[in-house]
Amino acid sequence: MRFLFIVPLLWLAVPAQAETGCEDVWFTRNLIMDRAGYCFDSALGQALFDNSDCIGKQVQPDPYYRPVINEILRLEVEHACRIDTNRQWLDMDDINFRRVLTDFPVRDEFEGGCLGWTGPQTPLYDGHHEPFRAIGQVGPGDYVHFAHYAVQGAGEAGWRYVTVHAPVWGPFKSAGWMYWPGEEPCADYAG
C-alpha cells in the first residue's frame, strides 16, 4: 500500500482545496485547448496563454487528449468548479513547469506526500512518453506532493506527476513527471 495513512482531502471539504483543485483542472483543460489553437477572450485566458498563434474558437484538440479532457470536465461538474476568469492569475506554484509538459496531469481527489525523499537525486520529466526531457528533480530530503492521478496502463506504471518542496513544506522547488516503480523511498508519508 502506497500510504501509511489514507485521509481523503476532498476538494469540497475545505474551500481552499476546492479552489486549488478547480484551478488545476481549469488550467490543464485550457492548456490543451491553447495547444490546439484556441483563441481566448477572458482576461485570465489571455494572461496565461499565448493568443499570437491562435486559429479560432472552433478547434479540436488531438484525440490523444480526449480522455484527459473528459475526466477534467467530469471533475469540474462534480465539484461545481467556477473560476473567476476576470482575474489574471492562478494560485499554482508549478504553472511554468506545466507550460512545457507534453503529457498533462489530472488532479486527484486524494492527495499525499513523501515527507523526506530518501532515494537518490531523481529527474522529473516533461512527459511520460518518449521522447521526454528532464525539467526538474527530486533530491534527498525534499518533500514530494502527490496530487495527481498516477498513470495507468500497460508499460506506463510507475509514472506520476509530482511537485517538490524544500523540507517541512518549504518553498516550491520543482515539478514534473517522476518515474519510480514501486514504493517511493520516503522517511514518512502524509496523505
N, C-alpha and C positions, 0 to 999 in steps of 0.2 A: 504494500500500500504506500502511496506516494507521501502522504502527510500523516504525522503522528496525531494531529487533532484536525478534525474537519468541522469548521464552523462556517456556515454559509454567510457570505456578506452580500445579500441580495441588494440589488440596486435600489429597490424601493424601501428598504429598511431604514436607510439614512439618506436624507436629501442630498448630501454631498456625493454619496456613492451613485445615486441616480443621475445626477448631473454629469459626473465624470464618465460613467458608462455610456450615457447618451451622446456626450461629446465625442467619445472614442469611436462609436459606431457611425455617427454622422460624418466624421472626418474620413473614415475608411471608405464609406459608400461614395462620398463626393470626390475622393482622390481617384477612385476607379472611373467615375464619370469624367473627371478632368482629363485623365489619360485617354479617354475615348473622344475628347474634343468638345465637351460640353462648355457652353458659354454661361457664366454665372452673372446674375443680376444683383444678388444681395450684397450688402456691404461685407458680410462675413466671407461669402464665396469669393468675392473679388480680392479681399485681403489675403486669403490663404492660397488661392490658386491663380495660375497664370492664364489670363484670357487671351494673351497675344497669339496663341496658336489654336484658339477655339474655332469650331466649324459650325456650331448651331446648338439648338436645344433638342432636336430630334436625333440623338446619337445612340448607337448601340455599342455597349462595351463588349470586349472579347468574351465569347461564350464560356471560356475557361473560368471567368469570374462570376458567372451566374449563380452558382451555389453560395458563394460568399455574400452576394447582394441579397439573395433570398433569405439567408439566415439573419442578416442585418435588418432587413425590413420586418421580419418576424419579431426580433428583439425590440425594435422601435415601437411597434404596435403593442406588444406585451407590456412594455414599461411606460407607455404613453409619453414617449420622448417628445419634447418640444424644445428646440434650440432657438435662441434669440439670434436671428440672422441679421439684426441691425447692428450688432456689435462687430468688432474687428479682430477678435482673438478667441482662442480656446485655451482652457487650463490643462494643457498637455505638455509635460516635460519632454516627451520623445518626438515631438512633431517634426523636427528636422531630420531625425532618423527615418520616420515614416515616409517622408517625401522621396527617399531613394530606394524604397523597397520594391522588389519585383514580385513578391508574394505578400498578400495582405492578411494580417491577423484579424480574428473576430473575438471581440470581448467575451469573456466567460462570466457567468453569473456568480461563480465561486472563485475566490482568489486565495492565493497562498504565497508563501515566500520562503526563501532559503536565508536563514539568519547566520551568515558567515560561511561563504564558499570555502571549502577545504580542499577542493581539487586544484589542478594546475590552471595557469592562465589559459582561458578558453576563448577562441574567437566567436564573434557574433556576426552573422551574415545578412545580406540584403534579401535573401530568399531561401527557400528550402529545395529549389530545383536548380540543377546545374544549367548554365554556368552561374555561379554566385561568387560574390566577393565579400571579404571581411569589411565591416563598417564599425566595429566596436569590439569590446572584450569584457570578460568577467575575470577578475583577479582574486587571489586569496584574500579572504576576509570580507569581500563585497557582499552586500545584501542583494538578493535576486528576487524580483517580484514576478510572480506568475499570475497574470490577469487575463490571459487569452487562451482559447482552446488549443490543445496540443494537436498536431497534425495527425490525422488518422489515415490509414490506407497502406496497402502493400508497399513495402520498401521505403516508407516515409516515417515509420515510428521513430521516436527519439527527437523529433523537431518540435520546438516550441518558441514562440516569440516572448522575449523577456525584456524587462527594464532593470537597470543596475544602479544601485545607490551606494554611496560610501556607508561604512558600518553604522549601525543603530539608526537606520533610515535617514542617513545624512543626505547631502546634496546628490542630485541626479548625476550619473556619470556616463551612461551608455545605454544602447538598446539594440535589438536585432534578433535574428533567428539563431537559436542555440541548438546544436546537435549534441545530445547526451543521452545515449541509450541506457536505460536502467535508471536506478535511483540516483538523484543528484547528490554529490558529496557535500553535505552541509553540517555545520556544527549543531544547528537546531532548525526546526521548521515552524512556520506560523501558517495558519490557514483556517 
